[in-house]
Amino acid sequence: MQMQDSQRIPASKDKVWAALNDPEVLKKCIPGCQSLEMSSPTEMTATVVFKVGPVKATFGGKVTLSDLDPPNSYRISGEGTGGVAGFAKGGASVKLEAESSEVTILHYEVDAQIGGKLAQLGGRLIGLHVEETRRWNSLLRSARRLGIRPRRAPEEPAK
């Protein structure tokens, strides 16, 4: 599954960057996240409870920040296993663009994969894009809690 979108956030690029690198904000962005702990400046361990239909599994895994270009962009990746339920892995490339000193456009491209029993049931019950959309919507809700109000970036005129 892949998707991309942009959000207009009325906050400085530095403030948005700080929120995107805060483990508490990131924890709120991961549905079912029970814990997210820093193990290094670019790595975290996570425990996530994931439920699709009748299957509920606890995943243990890691989250990695890479391709860091503060305060412009990074890639956030995660992978974990849930025993017989299967595995999940994915990530997002995030780019921040300053529209002005107090407005930032957050661009993101998400990719995700699940396998095992979770994928078999999940593929029939729901589209995985719903979960990824929830993650980013959760991120945007967390940004609002920090006083950052996201708005969709204006569409570019057709050429």
C-alpha positions in Angstrom: 0.0 0.0 0.0 1.2 3.5 -0.8 -0.2 6.9 -0.5 0.9 10.5 -0.4 -0.5 13.8 0.7 0.3 17.3 2.0 -0.9 19.3 4.9 -0.6 23.0 5.5 0.3 23.7 9.2 0.3 27.3 10.6 3.5 26.9 12.5 7.2 27.5 11.8 9.2 24.8 10.2 11.3 24.4 13.3 8.3 23.9 15.5 6.9 21.3 13.2 10.3 19.5 13.0 10.5 19.4 16.8 7.0 17.8 17.0 7.9 15.2 14.3 10.9 14.2 16.4 9.2 14.0 19.8 8.7 10.3 20.8 5.5 11.3 22.7 4.0 12.8 19.6 5.1 9.8 17.4 3.6 7.4 20.0 0.2 9.2 19.6 0.5 8.7 15.8 0.8 5.0 15.9 -2.6 3.3 16.4 -2.4 0.9 19.3 1.0 2.0 20.4 1.6 0.8 24.0 5.2 2.0 24.3 7.8 3.9 22.3 11.2 4.3 23.8 14.3 5.9 22.5 17.3 3.6 22.2 19.4 6.1 20.3 18.8 9.5 18.7 17.6 7.7 15.6 16.2 4.4 16.9 13.2 3.5 19.1 11.7 0.3 20.3 7.9 -0.1 20.1 5.1 -2.3 21.3 1.9 -2.0 19.3 -1.4 -3.9 19.7 -2.9 -4.3 16.2 -6.4 -5.6 15.5 -7.9 -6.5 12.2 -11.3 -8.2 12.4 -11.1 -11.1 14.8 -7.3 -11.1 14.9 -5.6 -9.2 17.6 -1.8 -9.3 18.0 0.9 -7.6 20.0 3.8 -6.6 17.8 7.3 -5.8 19.1 9.6 -3.9 16.8 11.7 -1.0 16.1 11.2 2.5 14.6 14.1 4.1 12.8 14.7 7.7 11.6 17.0 7.9 8.6 17.9 10.2 5.7 17.9 13.1 8.3 18.1 16.6 6.9 17.0 18.8 9.8 14.7 20.7 9.7 13.8 19.7 6.1 13.1 16.0 5.8 13.6 12.5 7.1 12.4 8.9 6.6 10.6 7.2 9.4 10.5 3.4 9.1 9.1 0.7 11.3 9.0 -3.1 11.4 7.7 -5.6 13.8 6.5 -9.2 14.3 3.4 -10.5 16.0 4.1 -14.2 16.2 1.6 -16.3 14.2 -0.4 -13.2 13.4 2.4 -12.1 11.0 4.5 -9.1 10.4 4.1 -5.4 9.6 6.6 -3.0 8.1 6.5 0.3 6.5 7.5 3.9 6.6 7.1 7.4 5.4 9.2 10.0 3.7 8.5 13.4 5.2 9.4 16.7 3.8 8.8 20.1 5.3 8.5 23.2 3.1 8.3 26.7 4.6 5.5 28.6 2.9 6.3 31.5 5.2 8.0 32.0 8.6 4.8 30.8 10.3 3.3 28.4 7.8 4.8 24.9 6.9 3.7 22.5 4.3 4.2 18.9 5.4 4.5 16.5 2.5 4.5 12.7 3.1 4.7 9.5 1.1 3.7 6.4 3.0 4.4 2.7 2.2 3.3 -0.3 4.2 3.2 -4.1 4.1 1.6 -6.7 6.3 2.0 -10.5 6.0 0.7 -13.7 7.6 -2.7 -14.3 9.1 -3.2 -10.5 9.7 -2.8 -9.8 6.0 -5.1 -12.7 5.0 -7.9 -11.4 7.2 -7.1 -7.7 6.8 -7.1 -7.9 3.0 -10.6 -9.2 3.1 -12.0 -6.9 5.8 -10.4 -3.5 5.3 -7.9 -1.6 3.2 -4.6 -1.1 4.9 -4.6 2.5 3.7 -7.2 3.2 6.4 -4.6 2.5 9.1 -1.9 4.6 7.5 -4.3 7.4 7.1 -5.2 7.1 10.7 -1.5 7.4 11.6 -1.0 10.6 9.8 -4.3 12.0 11.0 -3.2 11.1 14.5 0.0 13.0 13.9 -2.0 16.0 12.7 -4.2 15.8 15.8 -1.1 15.7 18.0 0.2 18.8 16.1 -3.1 20.6 16.9 -2.6 19.8 20.6 0.7 21.6 20.3 -1.1 24.6 18.9 -0.3 23.7 15.3 -3.4 23.9 13.0 -2.9 21.8 9.8 -4.6 22.7 6.6 -4.5 20.9 3.2 -1.9 22.4 0.9 -3.5 24.1 -2.1 -3.7 22.1 -5.3 -1.2 23.1 -8.0 -2.9 24.4 -11.1 -3.1 22.0 -14.0 -0.4 22.6 -16.7 
